[in-house]
Amino acid sequence: MLQFKDKRLVKFGAHINALRKERNMETNDIAKNCSLSIKDLMAIEKGNKNFGFTTLLELAKGLGVSPAVLLQLDLE
């Protein structure tokens, strides 16, 4: 069965990737700062993983930004 990626997850993942690169961080840098695995971070950046609120908080912590910064993107 074919599965289609949710475009919102893809956009969010690209946003996370851009924020990480702006800060000259690698996925393992973020993983060291929060409780997410490198595998999960890579899946989020590729738009392959839907996740919950606590993961959003951990991403913000790992990137050193507020959760609001993570949500500052156009999903339409």
TORVORO-760316 format. One record per atom (N, C-alpha, C, O): residue number from 1; residue in three letters; x, y negated, z. Coordinates in Angstrom, 3 decimals, decimal comma, padded with zeros to 6 digits. Each point is the difference from the previous one (the first is absolute). Layout:
<nodes>
+-------+------+----------+----------+----------+
! kolvo ! kenu !       c1 !       c2 !       c3 !
+-------+------+----------+----------+----------+
!   NUM !  ALA !        X !        Y !        Z !
...
+-------+------+----------+----------+----------+
</nodes>
This chain:
<nodes>
+-------+------+----------+----------+----------+
! kolvo ! kenu !       c1 !       c2 !       c3 !
+-------+------+----------+----------+----------+
!     1 !  MET !  000,847 !  001,177 !  000,000 !
!     1 !  MET ! -000,847 ! -001,177 !  000,000 !
!     1 !  MET !  000,895 ! -001,243 !  000,000 !
!     1 !  MET !  000,973 ! -000,067 !  000,751 !
!     2 !  LEU ! -001,299 ! -000,897 ! -001,580 !
!     2 !  LEU !  000,751 ! -001,247 ! -000,057 !
!     2 !  LEU ! -000,367 ! -000,900 !  001,162 !
!     2 !  LEU ! -001,167 ! -000,114 !  000,375 !
!     3 !  GLN !  002,166 ! -000,515 !  000,181 !
!     3 !  GLN ! -000,247 ! -000,973 !  001,055 !
!     3 !  GLN !  000,490 ! -001,348 ! -000,484 !
!     3 !  GLN !  001,073 ! -000,108 ! -000,594 !
!     4 !  PHE ! -001,856 ! -000,907 !  000,848 !
!     4 !  PHE !  000,368 ! -001,344 ! -000,411 !
!     4 !  PHE !  000,386 ! -000,806 !  001,230 !
!     4 !  PHE ! -000,651 !  000,065 !  001,042 !
!     5 !  LYS !  001,717 ! -000,819 ! -001,190 !
!     5 !  LYS !  000,442 ! -000,851 !  001,101 !
!     5 !  LYS ! -000,962 ! -001,164 !  000,160 !
!     5 !  LYS ! -000,504 ! -000,550 ! -000,980 !
!     6 !  ASP !  000,263 !  000,190 !  002,208 !
!     6 !  ASP ! -000,782 ! -001,191 !  000,303 !
!     6 !  ASP !  000,893 ! -001,206 ! -000,295 !
!     6 !  ASP !  001,081 ! -000,135 !  000,574 !
!     7 !  LYS ! -001,534 ! -000,725 ! -001,458 !
!     7 !  LYS !  000,807 ! -001,156 ! -000,408 !
!     7 !  LYS !  000,358 ! -000,898 !  001,180 !
!     7 !  LYS !  001,049 ! -000,643 !  000,001 !
!     8 !  ARG ! -001,917 !  000,602 !  000,995 !
!     8 !  ARG !  000,291 ! -000,820 !  001,180 !
!     8 !  ARG !  001,195 !  000,552 !  000,767 !
!     8 !  ARG !  000,823 ! -000,761 !  000,508 !
!     9 !  LEU ! -000,729 !  002,075 ! -000,425 !
!     9 !  LEU !  001,149 !  000,612 !  000,674 !
!     9 !  LEU !  001,286 ! -000,240 ! -000,784 !
!     9 !  LEU !  001,061 ! -000,218 !  000,585 !
!    10 !  VAL ! -001,164 !  000,259 ! -001,910 !
!    10 !  VAL !  001,172 ! -000,252 ! -000,843 !
!    10 !  VAL !  000,475 ! -001,438 !  000,182 !
!    10 !  VAL !  001,200 ! -000,248 !  000,128 !
!    11 !  LYS ! -002,140 ! -000,704 ! -000,115 !
!    11 !  LYS !  000,371 ! -001,412 !  000,199 !
!    11 !  LYS !  000,593 ! -000,226 !  001,384 !
!    11 !  LYS !  000,985 ! -000,722 !  000,155 !
!    12 !  PHE ! -001,592 !  001,345 !  000,846 !
!    12 !  PHE !  000,522 ! -000,142 !  001,357 !
!    12 !  PHE !  001,407 !  000,589 !  000,090 !
!    12 !  PHE !  000,891 ! -000,601 !  000,600 !
!    13 !  GLY ! -000,698 !  001,756 ! -001,187 !
!    13 !  GLY !  001,318 !  000,627 !  000,007 !
!    13 !  GLY !  001,054 ! -000,856 ! -000,677 !
!    13 !  GLY !  001,128 ! -000,102 !  000,481 !
!    14 !  ALA ! -001,495 ! -000,515 ! -001,600 !
!    14 !  ALA !  000,932 ! -000,892 ! -000,698 !
!    14 !  ALA !  000,324 ! -001,212 !  000,867 !
!    14 !  ALA !  001,128 ! -000,495 ! -000,009 !
!    15 !  HIS ! -002,116 !  000,022 !  000,754 !
!    15 !  HIS !  000,199 ! -001,133 !  000,911 !
!    15 !  HIS !  000,980 !  000,379 !  001,117 !
!    15 !  HIS !  000,895 ! -000,776 !  000,336 !
!    16 !  ILE ! -001,066 !  001,951 !  000,226 !
!    16 !  ILE !  000,908 !  000,488 !  001,045 !
!    16 !  ILE !  001,410 !  000,128 ! -000,563 !
!    16 !  ILE !  000,974 ! -000,401 !  000,639 !
!    17 !  ASN ! -000,875 !  000,957 ! -001,830 !
!    17 !  ASN !  001,298 !  000,160 ! -000,654 !
!    17 !  ASN !  000,676 ! -001,351 ! -000,212 !
!    17 !  ASN !  001,197 ! -000,142 !  000,248 !
!    18 !  ALA ! -001,957 ! -000,844 ! -000,706 !
!    18 !  ALA !  000,558 ! -001,340 ! -000,237 !
!    18 !  ALA !  000,458 ! -000,644 !  001,306 !
!    18 !  ALA !  001,070 ! -000,608 !  000,052 !
!    19 !  LEU ! -001,875 !  000,739 !  001,002 !
!    19 !  LEU !  000,387 ! -000,553 !  001,302 !
!    19 !  LEU !  001,283 !  000,654 !  000,506 !
!    19 !  LEU !  000,883 ! -000,668 !  000,537 !
!    20 !  ARG ! -000,797 !  001,971 ! -000,716 !
!    20 !  ARG !  001,201 !  000,725 !  000,442 !
!    20 !  ARG !  001,232 ! -000,484 ! -000,763 !
!    20 !  ARG !  001,049 ! -000,246 !  000,594 !
!    21 !  LYS ! -001,182 !  000,114 ! -001,897 !
!    21 !  LYS !  001,140 ! -000,429 ! -000,818 !
!    21 !  LYS !  000,388 ! -001,448 !  000,270 !
!    21 !  LYS !  001,182 ! -000,341 ! -000,033 !
!    22 !  GLU ! -002,175 ! -000,522 !  000,302 !
!    22 !  GLU !  000,290 ! -001,397 !  000,359 !
!    22 !  GLU !  000,883 ! -000,066 !  001,243 !
!    22 !  GLU !  000,808 ! -000,915 !  000,156 !
!    23 !  ARG ! -000,976 !  001,894 !  000,716 !
!    23 !  ARG !  000,748 !  000,030 !  001,255 !
!    23 !  ARG !  001,266 !  000,855 ! -000,104 !
!    23 !  ARG !  000,674 !  000,259 !  000,997 !
!    24 !  ASN ! -000,364 !  000,174 ! -002,228 !
!    24 !  ASN !  001,172 !  000,860 ! -000,238 !
!    24 !  ASN !  000,001 !  001,226 !  000,909 !
!    24 !  ASN !  001,022 !  000,356 !  000,587 !
!    25 !  MET ! -002,184 !  000,278 ! -000,485 !
!    25 !  MET ! -000,148 !  001,176 !  000,855 !
!    25 !  MET ! -000,191 !  001,244 ! -000,855 !
!    25 !  MET ! -000,538 ! -000,065 ! -001,105 !
!    26 !  GLU !  000,981 !  001,183 !  001,624 !
!    26 !  GLU ! -000,244 !  001,309 ! -000,595 !
!    26 !  GLU ! -001,131 !  000,656 !  000,784 !
!    26 !  GLU ! -000,330 ! -000,431 !  001,105 !
!    27 !  THR ! -000,263 !  001,475 ! -001,682 !
!    27 !  THR ! -001,088 !  000,674 !  000,712 !
!    27 !  THR !  000,470 !  000,544 !  001,349 !
!    27 !  THR ! -000,758 ! -000,004 !  000,970 !
!    28 !  ASN !  002,003 !  000,469 ! -000,909 !
!    28 !  ASN !  000,482 !  000,517 !  001,289 !
!    28 !  ASN !  000,172 ! -001,108 !  001,035 !
!    28 !  ASN ! -000,067 !  000,270 !  001,199 !
!    29 !  ASP !  000,291 ! -001,524 ! -001,639 !
!    29 !  ASP !  000,060 ! -001,131 !  000,936 !
!    29 !  ASP ! -001,355 ! -000,198 !  000,673 !
!    29 !  ASP ! -000,081 ! -000,219 !  001,209 !
!    30 !  ILE ! -000,977 !  000,299 ! -002,006 !
!    30 !  ILE ! -001,348 ! -000,160 !  000,550 !
!    30 !  ILE ! -000,311 !  001,164 !  000,944 !
!    30 !  ILE ! -000,537 ! -000,199 !  001,090 !
!    31 !  ALA !  000,876 !  001,401 ! -001,516 !
!    31 !  ALA ! -000,271 !  001,181 !  000,822 !
!    31 !  ALA !  000,684 ! -000,088 !  001,364 !
!    31 !  ALA ! -000,548 !  000,465 !  001,000 !
!    32 !  LYS !  001,727 ! -001,052 ! -000,955 !
!    32 !  LYS !  000,708 ! -000,159 !  001,275 !
!    32 !  LYS ! -000,744 ! -000,938 !  000,945 !
!    32 !  LYS !  000,097 !  000,136 !  001,219 !
!    33 !  ASN ! -000,843 ! -001,092 ! -001,785 !
!    33 !  ASN ! -000,688 ! -001,017 !  000,800 !
!    33 !  ASN ! -001,431 !  000,378 !  000,367 !
!    33 !  ASN ! -000,651 ! -000,720 !  000,758 !
!    34 !  CYS !  000,157 !  001,823 ! -001,276 !
!    34 !  CYS ! -001,383 !  000,381 !  000,304 !
!    34 !  CYS ! -000,126 !  001,518 !  000,013 !
!    34 !  CYS !  000,990 !  000,711 ! -000,176 !
!    35 !  SER ! -002,182 ! -000,228 !  000,380 !
!    35 !  SER ! -000,212 !  001,444 !  000,141 !
!    35 !  SER ! -000,482 !  000,659 ! -001,290 !
!    35 !  SER ! -000,737 !  000,985 !  000,051 !
!    36 !  LEU !  001,143 ! -001,515 ! -001,208 !
!    36 !  LEU ! -000,388 !  000,597 ! -001,276 !
!    36 !  LEU !  001,184 !  000,737 ! -000,610 !
!    36 !  LEU !  001,153 ! -000,398 !  000,165 !
!    37 !  SER ! -001,461 !  001,473 ! -000,867 !
!    37 !  SER !  001,068 !  000,744 ! -000,670 !
!    37 !  SER !  000,340 ! -000,670 ! -001,335 !
!    37 !  SER ! -000,801 ! -000,748 ! -000,559 !
!    38 !  ILE !  001,990 !  001,032 !  000,073 !
!    38 !  ILE !  000,409 ! -000,522 ! -001,306 !
!    38 !  ILE ! -000,945 !  000,527 ! -001,078 !
!    38 !  ILE ! -000,358 ! -000,731 ! -000,923 !
!    39 !  LYS ! -000,042 !  001,983 !  001,035 !
!    39 !  LYS ! -000,930 !  000,609 ! -000,960 !
!    39 !  LYS ! -001,320 ! -000,770 ! -000,044 !
!    39 !  LYS ! -000,515 ! -000,288 ! -001,081 !
!    40 !  ASP ! -000,032 ! -000,045 !  002,247 !
!    40 !  ASP ! -001,254 ! -000,757 !  000,051 !
!    40 !  ASP !  000,172 ! -001,405 ! -000,569 !
!    40 !  ASP ! -000,872 ! -000,488 ! -000,719 !
!    41 !  LEU !  001,983 ! -000,159 !  001,033 !
!    41 !  LEU !  000,254 ! -001,342 ! -000,530 !
!    41 !  LEU !  000,076 !  000,014 ! -001,518 !
!    41 !  LEU ! -000,549 ! -000,883 ! -000,660 !
!    42 !  MET !  001,219 !  001,872 !  000,111 !
!    42 !  MET !  000,115 !  000,100 ! -001,453 !
!    42 !  MET ! -001,366 !  000,250 ! -000,638 !
!    42 !  MET ! -000,309 ! -000,559 ! -001,053 !
!    43 !  ALA ! -000,499 !  001,393 !  001,688 !
!    43 !  ALA ! -001,342 !  000,278 ! -000,519 !
!    43 !  ALA ! -000,869 ! -001,251 !  000,045 !
!    43 !  ALA ! -000,779 ! -000,241 ! -000,922 !
!    44 !  ILE !  000,901 ! -000,555 !  001,976 !
!    44 !  ILE ! -000,761 ! -001,248 !  000,111 !
!    44 !  ILE !  000,436 ! -000,968 ! -001,089 !
!    44 !  ILE ! -000,843 ! -000,603 ! -000,664 !
!    45 !  GLU !  002,154 !  000,444 !  000,472 !
!    45 !  GLU !  000,501 ! -000,924 ! -001,018 !
!    45 !  GLU ! -000,426 !  000,406 ! -001,405 !
!    45 !  GLU ! -000,153 ! -000,859 ! -000,868 !
!    46 !  LYS ! -000,040 !  002,140 !  000,632 !
!    46 !  LYS ! -000,422 !  000,485 ! -001,320 !
!    46 !  LYS ! -001,518 ! -000,001 ! -000,159 !
!    46 !  LYS ! -000,514 !  000,298 ! -001,078 !
!    47 !  GLY ! -000,200 ! -000,632 !  002,151 !
!    47 !  GLY ! -001,460 !  000,002 ! -000,056 !
!    47 !  GLY ! -000,606 !  001,382 !  000,084 !
!    47 !  GLY ! -001,146 !  000,206 ! -000,401 !
!    48 !  ASN !  001,907 !  000,745 !  000,920 !
!    48 !  ASN ! -000,455 !  001,386 !  000,089 !
!    48 !  ASN ! -000,565 !  000,382 !  001,361 !
!    48 !  ASN ! -000,408 !  001,144 !  000,198 !
!    49 !  LYS !  000,378 ! -002,078 !  000,735 !
!    49 !  LYS ! -000,437 !  000,345 !  001,358 !
!    49 !  LYS ! -000,961 ! -001,050 !  000,534 !
!    49 !  LYS !  000,316 ! -001,188 !  000,061 !
!    50 !  ASN ! -001,487 !  001,655 !  000,319 !
!    50 !  ASN ! -000,941 ! -000,847 !  000,713 !
!    50 !  ASN !  000,327 !  000,165 !  001,487 !
!    50 !  ASN !  000,410 !  001,079 !  000,427 !
!    51 !  PHE ! -000,585 ! -002,113 !  000,339 !
!    51 !  PHE !  000,443 !  000,046 !  001,392 !
!    51 !  PHE ! -000,908 ! -000,849 !  000,868 !
!    51 !  PHE ! -000,877 ! -000,707 ! -000,497 !
!    52 !  GLY !  001,097 !  000,784 !  001,794 !
!    52 !  GLY ! -000,838 ! -000,694 !  000,965 !
!    52 !  GLY !  000,632 ! -001,256 !  000,571 !
!    52 !  GLY !  001,092 ! -000,415 ! -000,388 !
!    53 !  PHE ! -001,816 ! -000,168 !  001,315 !
!    53 !  PHE !  000,393 ! -001,266 !  000,619 !
!    53 !  PHE !  001,335 !  000,103 !  000,732 !
!    53 !  PHE !  000,829 ! -000,905 ! -000,096 !
!    54 !  THR ! -000,615 !  001,991 !  000,820 !
!    54 !  THR !  001,255 !  000,119 !  000,754 !
!    54 !  THR !  001,208 !  000,069 ! -000,935 !
!    54 !  THR !  001,077 ! -000,490 !  000,338 !
!    55 !  THR ! -001,255 !  001,089 ! -001,500 !
!    55 !  THR !  001,088 !  000,027 ! -000,984 !
!    55 !  THR !  000,274 ! -001,401 ! -000,518 !
!    55 !  THR !  001,157 ! -000,369 ! -000,202 !
!    56 !  LEU ! -002,196 ! -000,409 ! -000,013 !
!    56 !  LEU !  000,172 ! -001,396 ! -000,420 !
!    56 !  LEU !  000,819 ! -000,758 !  001,044 !
!    56 !  LEU !  000,899 ! -000,765 ! -000,349 !
!    57 !  LEU ! -001,209 !  000,975 !  001,614 !
!    57 !  LEU !  000,752 ! -000,650 !  001,074 !
!    57 !  LEU !  001,459 !  000,449 !  000,013 !
!    57 !  LEU !  000,898 ! -000,814 !  000,216 !
!    58 !  GLU ! -000,660 !  002,095 ! -000,446 !
!    58 !  GLU !  001,370 !  000,518 ! -000,035 !
!    58 !  GLU !  000,776 ! -000,552 ! -001,197 !
!    58 !  GLU !  001,187 ! -000,305 !  000,115 !
!    59 !  LEU ! -001,854 !  000,177 ! -001,255 !
!    59 !  LEU !  000,650 ! -000,602 ! -001,175 !
!    59 !  LEU !  000,426 ! -001,431 !  000,296 !
!    59 !  LEU !  001,116 ! -000,407 ! -000,323 !
!    60 !  ALA ! -002,013 ! -000,346 !  000,936 !
!    60 !  ALA !  000,314 ! -001,391 !  000,351 !
!    60 !  ALA !  001,194 ! -000,044 !  000,952 !
!    60 !  ALA !  000,913 ! -000,806 ! -000,175 !
!    61 !  LYS ! -000,929 !  001,666 !  001,169 !
!    61 !  LYS !  001,110 !  000,073 !  000,961 !
!    61 !  LYS !  001,309 !  000,344 ! -000,717 !
!    61 !  LYS !  001,032 ! -000,626 !  000,246 !
!    62 !  GLY ! -001,081 !  001,606 ! -001,117 !
!    62 !  GLY !  001,197 !  000,425 ! -000,721 !
!    62 !  GLY !  000,571 ! -001,076 ! -000,902 !
!    62 !  GLY !  001,216 ! -000,099 ! -000,165 !
!    63 !  LEU ! -002,098 ! -000,714 ! -000,424 !
!    63 !  LEU !  000,438 ! -001,082 ! -000,883 !
!    63 !  LEU !  000,309 ! -001,284 !  000,761 !
!    63 !  LEU !  000,584 ! -000,931 ! -000,555 !
!    64 !  GLY ! -000,976 !  000,881 !  001,822 !
!    64 !  GLY !  000,234 ! -001,203 !  000,800 !
!    64 !  GLY ! -000,913 ! -001,148 ! -000,377 !
!    64 !  GLY !  000,398 ! -001,164 !  000,043 !
!    65 !  VAL ! -001,641 !  001,500 ! -000,417 !
!    65 !  VAL ! -000,985 ! -001,021 ! -000,373 !
!    65 !  VAL ! -001,288 !  000,254 !  000,776 !
!    65 !  VAL ! -000,162 !  001,047 !  000,627 !
!    66 !  SER ! -000,744 ! -002,008 ! -000,677 !
!    66 !  SER ! -001,303 !  000,205 !  000,628 !
!    66 !  SER ! -000,869 !  000,839 ! -000,944 !
!    66 !  SER !  000,217 ! -000,013 ! -001,211 !
!    67 !  PRO ! -001,190 !  000,734 !  001,752 !
!    67 !  PRO ! -000,900 !  000,761 ! -000,857 !
!    67 !  PRO ! -000,707 ! -000,887 ! -001,034 !
!    67 !  PRO ! -000,320 !  000,457 ! -001,097 !
!    68 !  ALA !  000,082 ! -001,713 !  001,447 !
!    68 !  ALA ! -000,657 ! -000,919 ! -000,935 !
!    68 !  ALA !  000,818 ! -000,173 ! -001,276 !
!    68 !  ALA ! -000,565 ! -000,132 ! -001,086 !
!    69 !  VAL !  001,882 !  000,131 !  001,209 !
!    69 !  VAL !  000,868 ! -000,143 ! -001,179 !
!    69 !  VAL ! -000,202 !  001,181 ! -000,950 !
!    69 !  VAL !  000,026 ! -000,169 ! -001,219 !
!    70 !  LEU ! -000,225 !  001,347 !  001,771 !
!    70 !  LEU ! -000,207 !  001,179 ! -000,840 !
!    70 !  LEU ! -001,300 ! -000,083 ! -000,787 !
!    70 !  LEU ! -000,124 !  000,579 ! -001,079 !
!    71 !  LEU ! -000,835 ! -001,302 !  001,626 !
!    71 !  LEU ! -001,309 ! -000,084 ! -000,644 !
!    71 !  LEU ! -000,143 ! -001,209 ! -000,916 !
!    71 !  LEU ! -001,079 ! -000,238 ! -000,544 !
!    72 !  GLN !  002,137 ! -000,516 !  000,370 !
!    72 !  GLN ! -000,047 ! -001,178 ! -000,866 !
!    72 !  GLN !  000,295 !  000,403 ! -001,443 !
!    72 !  GLN !  001,090 ! -000,250 ! -000,514 !
!    73 !  LEU ! -002,067 !  000,871 ! -000,128 !
!    73 !  LEU !  000,125 !  000,369 ! -001,401 !
!    73 !  LEU ! -001,375 !  000,044 ! -000,631 !
!    73 !  LEU ! -001,009 !  000,196 !  000,678 !
!    74 !  ASP !  000,984 ! -000,381 ! -001,977 !
!    74 !  ASP ! -001,252 !  000,009 ! -000,750 !
!    74 !  ASP ! -000,292 !  001,428 ! -000,431 !
!    74 !  ASP !  000,757 !  000,579 ! -000,779 !
!    75 !  LEU ! -001,832 ! -000,014 !  001,270 !
!    75 !  LEU ! -000,342 !  001,382 ! -000,313 !
!    75 !  LEU ! -000,965 !  000,134 ! -001,174 !
!    75 !  LEU ! -000,414 !  001,109 ! -000,334 !
!    76 !  GLU !  000,061 ! -002,200 ! -000,279 !
!    76 !  GLU ! -000,948 !  000,085 ! -001,123 !
!    76 !  GLU !  000,701 !  000,057 ! -001,319 !
!    76 !  GLU ! -000,652 !  000,073 ! -001,042 !
+-------+------+----------+----------+----------+
</nodes>
